[in-house]
């Protein structure tokens, strides 16, 4: 098979899980999901070794990639991606491409151009100018950014509860839900709970269902936080457009925005108000499909 049929390998390395899909020609030969534990994108040699071990584990014995494309979580600059791609040649004698994981969304949707928006634990938006130059906005982590992602929503929900506390208002259902989620007795203690989390992005993100349940229960504060998160996500697309990226189609993915209609609706409404020409498109296939498409284009 290896001699006559190209083996295409696409890998989507997410913040939590990694999905590898391999095809011999058009025939699936591997579909492998594992934890992203050990992924170190800021160490190119370590990252390439991690990808090589993953590929060796997933492919049938004796097969090697004819082309490999990777969408990597926290691959934030073209320089960083190129360093990992170069290091991959220590393991594979095959064409390779490494991009940020959000770059998989547009090819996964079978589009030639457009923007990709991810709102899962964090958030980021990517696009390309007419000359192919990549543009990324957002994605700055739970402490400073990630507007509209799960961790960012929780951060802003705590801020909203603090502001209500400072105004002398009694805790509402949002405050009660957050106190329960973090196991603390009163609103002022929420700050210490957030600050003491060893992995803020994951720990804060796990509390995001509390925000949505409070909104469903009628919390005005929670609904305002979700609306602001939607506006923040739309603002990322506006920034892409101002920087010359194509945004007529916006492919939307992520465990938070696709699972929570109030957030998606807030984003879509804000986008329609600020950039009517942009069309949001929820991604209905796994992003790894975009990695496979990119691998096929390398041949």
N, C-alpha and C positions, 0 to 999 in steps of 0.2 A: 504493500500500500504506500509506504513511504517513498518508493522510487517513482511511482507513477501518479499518485494523487497527492496534491498539496494538503498539508495538515495546518489548519488555521486555528490559532489559539487566541481567544479574547479573555481578558481578566478585568473585572471590576473590583477594585480594592476599596471598600467603603470604610467608614469610621468604625463600624461594628463587625460587619461580616464581609467576606470576599467570595466572589462568584467567578469561577472559571468555566468557560464553555469552549469545547474544541470540536471541529468538524474536519472530516477527510473529504475534501471537495464540498459537497452539500450534505453529507451523511454525518449525523451527530455521533461522536465517539466518546465524549466525556462531558459531564455536567456536574460540577463539584462545588459545594458550598462549605466554607469553613470560617472559623473566627479570624478576624484581622489581627489578632494578638501577635506581636513580634514585628509588625510592619513599621519600618523606620525610614520614612521617605527623605529625611534630611541627612542620611548616611547612604550615598549612592551605592557603594559596594555591598553594604548590608542589605539594602533594598533589592538589589539585583539577585543576590544569593537567595533571599527569601522567595522571590518570584520563581527562580530556577528550581528550588526544592518543591514548591507548590506544583509547578508544571510536571516535574518528574513523578510526583505522587499521583497526579490526576490522569496522565496519559497512559494508554495501554503500553505494556512492555515493548521496548524496541522502537517506539515512535518518538520523533523529535519534531518540533515546530518547523514548518516552512515559512511561516510569518507569525509574528506575535505583536499584539497591541494591548496596552495596559492603560486603564483609567485609574489613577491613584489618588486616594484621599490625601489631602495636605500636600499635593504636588502643586505648589503655588506659583511658580515662575517657569518660563521656558528654559532658563538655564538649569534649574533643578531637574526638570524632566529630561533634558538632554544628557545630564550627567548620569542619570539612572539608565537611560537608553544605551549610552556608551558602555557602562559597566555590564549590561546584559550580554555584550559581545564576548565577555569572558566565559560565558556559559553556552551561548547559542551562535551558530554560524548561519544566521537567518535575518532577514529584515525585521526591524523592531520599531515600535513607536510607543512613546510614553506621554500621556497627557493627564491633566487633572480629571478626576472622576466625573465632574459635571460636563466635561466635553463629550461624554458618551451619549448624552441625551438626544442631541440632534440627529446623529446617524442612527440611533436606536429607533427613532421615529420615522426613519427612511426619508429624511429631508437632506437637501444639499446645503442649506444655510438656515440660520435662525439662532435664537438664544436658548440657553439651557438654564433653568432655575431649579435649584435644590433647596428644599426646606424640610429637613429631617431633624436630627438633634441640633445641627447648625444650619446655616444658610449661605448660599453663594450663587452668583449669576455669572455666566460666561457667554461670550460671543466672539465673532471674528469680523474684522474690517474687510472691505472688498479685496484688499491685497493679501488676505489670509492671516494677517497679524492677529494673534489672540488677545482678547481683552477680558480681564476678570475683575469683578467688583464684589465687595463684601467678603464673607468668609473669615472674619477676624477673630473668631473665637467667642466663647461664652462670656468672658469678662468684659470685652470691649465692643463686641458686635453681635453677629448672628441674629439680626433682627428677623422676627418671624419664624425662626427655628424654635424647637422645643425649649432649649436652654435659655434663649433670649426672651421668650415669652414668660418663663418663670421669673427671670431676673426682673423684668418690667412689672410683673404682677406683684412681686414683693415691694418694689418701689411704690406702686399704687397703694398697697396696703399701709406702707409707712406714711405716705402723704395723708391718707384718710385718718390714721392714728394721730398725726400732728394736728389735724383739723378738729380733733376731739370727737370724731365719729366712732360709734360702736363697731366692732368687727363684723363684717358681713359674711356671706357664704364663701366668698373667695378667701378671705383671711382664715376662716375656719378650715377650709379645705387644705390650705397651705400649712397651717399649724399641724394638721393631721399628717400630711405628707412628710414633713420634716421632723415630726415627733417633738415639737417644742410647745411650751404652755401659753406663750403670749407673743403678740406681734413684734415687739422690740427684739425678741430672741431670734427672729428669722435671719437677721444679718449674720450673726455668729454661725448659724447653721449653714448658710451659703458659703461663708468664708472658710469654714473648717473642712469642706468637702475635698478629699484628696484628688478627685478628678471632677472639677466643676461641670464641665460639659455633660458628662454622663449623669452625674448626681442630680444636677438641676433638671436636665432633660427628662429624667424619670418622673419628675413631679408635674410635668405638663398636663397630664389628664385631669389634674385637680383644677386647672384653669378652665378647661372646657366643660367640666362637670358643673363648676360654679356658674359659668355663663348660662348653661342649660337650666340651672335652678333659678335664674333670674338676676344674678349679680351684675349690676351696672358696671362696676369696676372691671370685672372679667371681660365683659363684652367690649369695653373700651380698649383693654389691653389687646384683645384679638383684632379689633379693627385697626389699631395702630400697627400691629404686626403685619397685617395685610398691606397697609400703606407703605411700610418699610420695604417689603418685598417688591412692590410695584416701583418704588423709588430706585431699586437696583436696576431694573430694566430701563428706566428713564436714563440713568447714568450710562448704561451701555449704548443707548441710542445717541446720546450727546457725544460719546467718544467714537462714533462712527461705525459701530457694529450693527449688523443686520438684525432687526428685532420684529420683523413682520410676523413671524411665528415664534412663540415662546413655549418651549417644551418644558412641562412642569413635572417634577418628581420629588420624592422624599416621603419618608414614613409619616411625617406630621401633616403636611399640607394635603396629601391625598387621602389620609384617614379622617381628616377633620373638615367637613364641608363648611363650617363657619369661617375658618381661616381661608380656604380656597375662595369662597365667595367674597370675602373682604379684599383679598388680593385682586380677583378678577374685576371687582367693582372699581377699585382704586386705579387699576391699569386702564380700564375703559375711560375713566375720567381724565387721566393725565396723558395717555398715549393711545387714542382711539384706533390707530392703525395696527396696533399689536394684537395678535390673536393668541390667547392662552390655549394650550393643548395638553391635557393630562397624559402622561406617558402610561400606556397600558401593557407594555412588555418590559421584561427585565433590562436594565441599562447595559448588562453584559452583551446584549445583542448589538449594541453600538460598537463595542470593542471588537466583536467578530467582523462587523462591516469594515472597520478601520483596518483590521488585519488583512482582509480580502483585498482591500485597495492597495496594499503594499506589494502585491504580487505583480 
